[in-house]
Amino acid sequence: MSVQPGKAADGKPKVADPATVTANLRDLTVHLHRGNAAEAKKIATQAAAQLQEIIQSGDESEGVLIGRAQQTMFAVEEVRIMLSQDDVNGALAAARDAAKEWRIK
C-alpha cells in the first residue's frame, strides 16, 4: 500500500502532534528571550504550519483541539508580525500568549 506524503495510512490528512506544537512554542519563547530573532522566525513558521494542519484536519472529534489551534494561530501570527517589525519584545509577549492559549484545555 502506498501512502501519499502528508497523509496517514487511512488517507486522512496527517495532523501535527500536540506535543510537538508545545515544544515549538517553548523553543520559540526561549529563542526570543535570548534575542535570536532569526531562529525564532523559523520556529514560528514551523508552529504556524503545524497549527494549520490541525485546523485543516476538520476532524469533528477534535473540535476542542481545532479551537485551541485557531486561538494559538492568532498569537503566532502576531509573533510573526512583531518579528517582521524587528520588535523582539513584542514578539516575546505574543509568544507567551501563544503558549498560554495552547495550554488552555
C-alpha positions as CSV (number, residue, x, y, z in Angstrom):
1,M,0.0,0.0,0.0
2,S,1.4,3.4,-0.9
3,V,0.8,6.4,1.3
4,Q,0.8,9.9,-0.1
5,P,3.1,12.4,1.6
6,G,1.1,14.3,4.3
7,K,-1.4,11.6,4.5
8,A,-1.9,8.9,7.2
9,A,-2.3,5.3,6.1
10,D,-6.1,5.6,6.3
11,G,-6.0,8.5,3.7
12,K,-6.8,11.3,6.2
13,P,-4.5,14.3,6.4
14,K,-1.6,13.9,8.8
15,V,-2.2,16.1,11.8
16,A,0.6,17.6,13.8
17,D,1.3,16.1,17.3
18,P,0.1,18.5,20.0
19,A,3.3,17.7,22.0
20,T,5.4,18.9,19.0
21,V,3.4,22.1,18.9
22,T,4.1,22.6,22.6
23,A,7.8,22.0,22.2
24,N,8.0,24.5,19.3
25,L,6.1,27.2,21.3
26,R,8.5,26.6,24.2
27,D,11.5,26.9,21.9
28,L,10.1,30.0,20.2
29,T,9.8,31.7,23.6
30,V,13.4,30.7,24.6
31,H,14.9,32.0,21.3
32,L,13.0,35.3,21.6
33,H,14.1,35.7,25.2
34,R,17.7,35.2,24.0
35,G,17.2,37.7,21.2
36,N,17.7,35.1,18.5
37,A,15.1,36.6,16.0
38,A,16.4,34.6,13.0
39,E,15.8,31.2,14.7
40,A,12.5,32.5,16.2
41,K,11.2,33.3,12.7
42,K,11.9,29.7,11.6
43,I,10.2,28.2,14.6
44,A,7.2,30.5,14.3
45,T,6.8,29.4,10.7
46,Q,7.0,25.7,11.7
47,A,4.5,26.2,14.5
48,A,2.1,28.1,12.2
49,A,2.3,25.1,9.7
50,Q,1.6,22.6,12.4
51,L,-1.3,24.6,13.7
52,Q,-2.7,24.9,10.2
53,E,-2.5,21.1,9.8
54,I,-4.6,20.8,12.9
55,I,-7.1,23.4,11.8
56,Q,-7.5,21.9,8.3
57,S,-7.9,18.4,9.6
58,G,-11.6,19.0,10.0
59,D,-11.9,16.1,12.5
60,E,-15.2,16.7,14.3
61,S,-14.0,14.7,17.3
62,E,-11.1,17.1,17.7
63,G,-13.2,20.2,17.8
64,V,-11.7,21.5,21.1
65,L,-8.2,20.9,19.7
66,I,-9.1,22.8,16.5
67,G,-10.4,25.7,18.5
68,R,-7.2,25.8,20.6
69,A,-5.2,25.7,17.4
70,Q,-7.1,28.6,15.9
71,Q,-6.7,30.8,19.0
72,T,-3.0,29.9,19.2
73,M,-2.6,30.7,15.5
74,F,-3.7,34.3,16.1
75,A,-0.9,34.7,18.7
76,V,1.7,33.0,16.4
77,E,0.7,35.4,13.6
78,E,1.2,38.3,16.0
79,V,4.7,36.9,16.8
80,R,5.5,36.8,13.0
81,I,4.2,40.4,12.6
82,M,6.2,41.7,15.5
83,L,9.4,39.9,14.2
84,S,8.8,41.5,10.8
85,Q,8.9,44.9,12.5
86,D,12.0,43.9,14.5
87,D,10.1,44.1,17.8
88,V,11.6,41.2,19.7
89,N,10.0,42.3,23.0
90,G,6.5,42.4,21.4
91,A,7.2,39.1,19.7
92,L,8.2,37.6,23.1
93,A,5.0,38.8,24.7
94,A,2.9,37.3,21.8
95,A,4.8,34.0,22.0
96,R,4.0,33.8,25.7
97,D,0.4,34.4,24.8
98,A,0.5,31.7,22.1
99,A,1.9,29.2,24.6
100,K,-0.7,30.1,27.1
101,E,-3.5,29.7,24.6
102,W,-2.2,26.3,23.6
103,R,-2.1,25.1,27.2
104,I,-5.8,26.1,27.8
105,K,-7.9,22.9,27.7
